[in-house]
Amino acid sequence: MHDFHHIQQAGVKTKGVLISIEGEPRGIGNGIYSFFVGGHRYIGHTRVGAHDRIGMYPGAAIEVSYLAENPAQNVTSISWPDNAYMFVLASALTMFFLLFFRWQIWKDRRNGVNL
């Protein structure tokens, strides 16, 4: 994920073209895009959230960030890191367990159980 954010923030910006986008309109989509650097064409793949897919269609312009030393390493301005959902899932599970144990303690104290 560090490389993803590094490229998105510090990479060289250019315009690319969305070649295709697949997936459910209200879910996560997988997009393919292309862009040129120094006369060489590069192809990229991206995961796109439902909100960002509004108005996206093949042929649409898309902002691409790439590493100057290796344009094959690139992301779009709307890309999601592949492991973003793992972070969200881990956070949600942690909150669930904290609330569950807090509820158990409250319930035990209410019923007169000493801890």
DRENLO-685198 format. One line per field, with one value per residue (C-alpha): residue in one letter; residue number from 0; x, y, z. Coordinates in nm, 4 decimals. Layout:
REM DRENLO-685198
resn c(A,...)
resi c(NUM,...)
east c(X,...)
north c(Y,...)
up c(Z,...)
END
This chain:
REM DRENLO-685198
resn c(M,H,D,F,H,H,I,Q,Q,A,G,V,K,T,K,G,V,L,I,S,I,E,G,E,P,R,G,I,G,N,G,I,Y,S,F,F,V,G,G,H,R,Y,I,G,H,T,R,V,G,A,H,D,R,I,G,M,Y,P,G,A,A,I,E,V,S,Y,L,A,E,N,P,A,Q,N,V,T,S,I,S,W,P,D,N,A,Y,M,F,V,L,A,S,A,L,T,M,F,F,L,L,F,F,R,W,Q,I,W,K,D,R,R,N,G,V,N,L)
resi c(0,1,2,3,4,5,6,7,8,9,10,11,12,13,14,15,16,17,18,19,20,21,22,23,24,25,26,27,28,29,30,31,32,33,34,35,36,37,38,39,40,41,42,43,44,45,46,47,48,49,50,51,52,53,54,55,56,57,58,59,60,61,62,63,64,65,66,67,68,69,70,71,72,73,74,75,76,77,78,79,80,81,82,83,84,85,86,87,88,89,90,91,92,93,94,95,96,97,98,99,100,101,102,103,104,105,106,107,108,109,110,111,112,113,114)
east c(0.0000,0.2973,0.3994,0.0426,0.0247,0.3788,0.3015,-0.0325,0.1252,0.4765,0.4402,0.4526,0.0994,-0.0310,-0.3578,-0.4628,-0.7678,-1.0024,-1.0141,-1.2750,-1.4510,-1.6185,-1.8197,-2.1528,-2.2479,-2.3102,-2.0034,-1.6306,-1.5225,-1.2062,-1.0799,-0.8131,-0.6499,-0.3599,-0.1252,0.1891,0.5310,0.8111,0.6183,0.5763,0.2253,0.1628,-0.1402,-0.2654,-0.5291,-0.7298,-1.0002,-1.2672,-1.5359,-1.9015,-1.8985,-1.5985,-1.7555,-2.0246,-1.9631,-1.6863,-1.6997,-1.4512,-1.2694,-1.2983,-0.9879,-0.8334,-0.5467,-0.2546,0.0436,0.3573,0.7121,0.9485,1.2081,0.9519,0.6209,0.5018,0.4411,0.1367,-0.1988,-0.4948,-0.6414,-0.9415,-0.7559,-0.8139,-0.5298,-0.5919,-0.5738,-0.7940,-1.0811,-0.8649,-0.7942,-1.1652,-1.2604,-0.9969,-1.1101,-1.4769,-1.4027,-1.1926,-1.4730,-1.7273,-1.5235,-1.4520,-1.8208,-1.9168,-1.6802,-1.7861,-2.1487,-2.0608,-1.8955,-2.1955,-2.4352,-2.2336,-2.2185,-2.5907,-2.6566,-2.4320,-2.1382,-1.8088,-1.5116)
north c(0.0000,0.2322,0.2125,0.2854,0.6072,0.7069,0.6802,0.8587,1.1495,1.1820,1.0319,1.2200,1.3138,1.2598,1.1948,0.8480,0.6934,0.4416,0.1369,-0.0665,-0.0968,-0.4131,-0.5080,-0.4270,-0.0584,-0.0262,-0.2206,-0.2281,-0.2197,-0.3250,-0.0792,-0.0971,0.2227,0.3281,0.6246,0.7300,0.8248,0.9105,0.7622,0.4260,0.3024,0.1651,-0.0306,-0.0144,-0.1904,-0.0280,-0.1042,0.1647,0.2280,0.2716,0.6460,0.7065,0.5065,0.7691,0.9127,0.6633,0.5048,0.3629,0.6536,0.8821,1.0770,0.9649,1.1094,0.8716,0.9007,0.6998,0.6645,0.8597,0.5824,0.3111,0.4189,0.0568,0.1319,0.3553,0.4316,0.6503,0.9344,0.7102,0.3843,0.1870,-0.0158,-0.3904,-0.4391,-0.1448,-0.3766,-0.5818,-0.2669,-0.1777,-0.5350,-0.5560,-0.2223,-0.3252,-0.6591,-0.4887,-0.2440,-0.5271,-0.7278,-0.4228,-0.3359,-0.6982,-0.7336,-0.3954,-0.5091,-0.8368,-0.6453,-0.4118,-0.7083,-0.8945,-0.5890,-0.5320,-0.8913,-0.8567,-1.0644,-0.9444,-0.9435)
up c(0.0000,0.0609,-0.3054,-0.4119,-0.2086,-0.3024,-0.6744,-0.6345,-0.4457,-0.5868,-0.9335,-1.2615,-1.3728,-1.7248,-1.9035,-2.0065,-2.1696,-2.0135,-2.2399,-2.0525,-1.7197,-1.5936,-1.2888,-1.1325,-1.1711,-0.7948,-0.6893,-0.7371,-1.0984,-1.2738,-1.5305,-1.7977,-1.9190,-2.1372,-2.1488,-2.3347,-2.1997,-2.4426,-2.7351,-2.5568,-2.4697,-2.1209,-2.0062,-1.6482,-1.4412,-1.1656,-0.9120,-0.9041,-0.6444,-0.7386,-0.6666,-0.8935,-1.1765,-1.2350,-1.5800,-1.6585,-2.0012,-2.2518,-2.4127,-2.1083,-2.0078,-1.6804,-1.4759,-1.4341,-1.1991,-1.2749,-1.1507,-1.3759,-1.3540,-1.4348,-1.5965,-1.5780,-1.2084,-1.2222,-1.0630,-1.1525,-0.9500,-0.8735,-0.8073,-0.4904,-0.3408,-0.3671,0.0076,0.1107,0.1980,0.4325,0.6364,0.6506,0.7402,1.0146,1.1590,1.1561,1.3241,1.5914,1.6684,1.6804,1.9313,2.1483,2.1608,2.2241,2.5209,2.6574,2.6349,2.8135,3.0982,3.1272,3.1272,3.3938,3.6199,3.5768,3.6822,3.9883,3.8635,4.0127,3.7799)
END
